Amino acid sequence: MTKRYLDILEVQQLDWLLKSAADAMIISDREGRIILANPPLFQMFGYTSDELIDNPIEILLPERIRHGHVSLRVDYFVHPSTRTMGSGRELFGRNRNGNEFPVEVSLSPLQTAQGVALVMATIHDITVRKRAEAALQESESRMRAIFDTAVDAIVTINEMGVIDRFNPAAERLFGYAEAEITGRNVSALMPSPYREMHDGYLARYLQTGEKKIIGSGREVIGLRKDGSVFPMDLSVAEMWLGERRMFTGIVRDISQRRHAEEQNMRLMQEISSANEELTSFAHVVSHDLKAPLRAIGSLADWLSTDYADKFDLEGKEHMRLLISRVHRMGGLIDGILQYSRVGRVKEEFVEIDLNKLVRDVIDLLAPPPFITVSIDTMLPVIKVEPTRIEQVFQNLLSNAIKYMDKSEGTIHIGCILDGTHWKFNVTDNGPGIEQRHFERIFQLFQTLAPRDRIESTGVGLSLVKKIVEMYSGRVWIESMIGEGSTFNFTLPVGLEKKKRSDPV
């Protein structure tokens, strides 16, 4: 077939040209018959020379486009020129196995010595490039979605400070539409003196490479379109797009945070003032109230002793009540002072063996013979303020002893490791407490039994709650009427490593 169009010299020259080319190349005539093809083309499509030569070039195309290609081929020979085939359209080849793949095709017209028109096609398999483009497009789509939906404002500028991108959050924050702010200098979003500082900083960075906020962040002041200013967090990242250096700033309005910080500062000042007043009050209570109360108590004791024979039964009961209420008042004052000191007066953390401490508390309380107090489990050694933890166990045990209503009372003390906390419990077989009182008993000055029957200030359990919560623990009760109560509280493991907040 080739001899019909080409002499031997032309065949040799074209064959040498095609074989020396690294790209897949093929030559066909006006009828679409394949005249010559080179090894890269055979490798690309999986055909041998015998299978391609003298066959229609459409054999290399997907079946769905073969018919349309015939008319395009005819049109090309009417106006032959060197050009890219299928401009603006995706082209596909089809290999011997029937698999399709994307290609680019460049066409060049040829003419034999006899004046026969031919066309040479150079074919590139662009599968890898298409995959890369698809991956890039997917990445850009994801980045665009992040850019458009980000809660924080994102502003991109070039190395001259000119705004290139402005996301919807930035539009809402600054009041500008992207179209009206793009192309302007980013200093338009800053009031003086930050505007001048930014211009100088950017120029200095470009000259010296000195970084101040790139890769980190700082608080600055922003300027809205309406002229209002607001505090904002700004962090800046540098990037290169080809030869272009760009900067992306992420901006967050911190007006609410600043407002909260100012409120917190005012609150802390009020707390500090309240603590000073509480300290003064505690001093007054300690000195100015207890002194006359002690005098009243001494006078009442003297009267009840020296004039005992002068009182009738009613008078003796009145004196008993007077002395009892003086003692109760003294206990109430002591309880208030203890409660006020928790968190305000700090002790050094020391290592405490709770087994020894609890036994000492039991000995101090000296339970009556009909009440048995036992430590059922080994208690841990913790680092804590000794007075505070002693107050916790003393108040829980004294309550259990004080309210015991059984002829054979039992009080059990135990502890287990519960995750990141020690869980302690003090269980008694006393009268129990109704569930509706579970919260009330931890409130200051709350008691359930009549004060004239059982002396109580109503401070003990509120003191326990305050101490435990100060150490980031919690306290609660489990109880059934007639069967007894269990007071539980937790303390964090590694308590000495935790920093307590300032008292409220």
Order of alpha helices (4+ residues) and beta strands (2+ residues): alpha-alpha-beta-beta-alpha-alpha-alpha-beta-beta-beta-beta-alpha-beta-beta-alpha-alpha-alpha-beta-beta-beta-alpha-alpha-alpha-beta-alpha-beta-beta-alpha-beta-beta-alpha-beta-beta
